[in-house]
Amino acid sequence: MTDLAKSLSALPRAELAHLPTPIERLERLTARVGGPSIIVKRDDCTGLGMGGNKVRKLEFLLADAIATGADTVVSGGVTQSNHIRQTAAACAKVGLGCHLAVMDGRVPKVDADYYETGNIFLDGLFGANLEPIAWGADRNALLPGIADRLTREGKKPYIVPYGGSNVLGTMGYVQFVVELLQQLNDAGLSIDAIVHASGSAGTQAGILAGVTALAPDLPVIGIDIDAEPERVHADVTRLYHDTCDYLDITDRLPPERIEVVAGYAGDGYGLITDGMAEAVDLAGRLEGLLLDPVYSGKGFAGLIGLIRAGRFKPANRVLFLHTGGTPALFAYRSAFAKPA
Ligand SMILES: Cc1ncc(COP(=O)(O)O)c(C=O)c1O
């Protein structure tokens, strides 16, 4: 076992995810797009509550909540947040109460499906207490405010940050690197880059920290899905260094290796783009693979864009990390309506 794997295994961890998630070759998509071989790691298949990348983070966060004697989790996100759906499912599984701030109004031009189906529909099935709030409220004060109220009511709340993106949640994606390298080794495969959608920074920061320790030459390319590439880059950089500090990883990657690619989010978070629609369509029709409109669809559009721009050699093999999000397809179904 590497030192890193030892440090990780010393941390308390709730067993929530179906791991290891599969890796698959996307042969028909590779042939259509041209260029490097594309393989996908299916973190949309982490299992719990329809899966996704937050389940890995929640394994560490909810173990900490339990260790500190909490009885209730507080977190938040937008109406179609995958993070709050997975948090609600994880709390149901381990028997913690769950209070979620559901912020409405970040995404303009949505229809009734946005409020009735997809993630928000599932949140209710997992028994979470949903607290609606308008987007634009002070996000930093919101969760502590709910936690204070719950404390006054006699509860012991534990705050899971937005996106599960603090150092502890990020351990889920450090652990991901240990898992992936073992899996590639077992399959006799090597890869030349990892590409994925990046938002609240925990996924990319964790992968970068894991790669720093175990595969320092492997590029990790985050695709900005928030239409805020500078903010995402700054958050990834800060969380990467905090995570390395926590794990005593002293040799760090140079700043240029923290790569957040702009240009694939369109006009804003959650808004549809032609590139996303093309990616969702190609993955569905050529591979039977569901991407989502807000994250993995834009992430994959970024990968297609990088391939078309000549970023990779034809002999390369690129791993797309599918971070989940497919329930949101139902909330956005009008965006995919085919002409009669
Ligand atoms: C499906 C999906 N992909 C990617 C991300 C981005 O991950 P991170 O917030 O760790 O950057 C999210 C975050 O909500 C997500 O739900």
The ligand as a Gaussian input file, in Angstrom:
#p B3LYP/6-31G(d) Opt

LIG

0 1
 C      -22.910000      15.758000     -12.219000
 C      -21.860000      16.641000     -11.687000
 N      -20.674000      16.700000     -12.325000
 C      -19.660000      17.495000     -11.910000
 C      -19.824000      18.294000     -10.805000
 C      -18.680000      19.163000     -10.422000
 O      -17.974000      18.594000      -9.366000
 P      -17.281000      19.561000      -8.315000
 O      -18.402000      20.355000      -7.696000
 O      -16.608000      18.663000      -7.369000
 O      -16.359000      20.436000      -9.071000
 C      -21.039000      18.282000     -10.102000
 C      -21.243000      19.166000      -8.942000
 O      -22.328000      19.414000      -8.502000
 C      -22.081000      17.428000     -10.546000
 O      -23.266000      17.373000      -9.923000

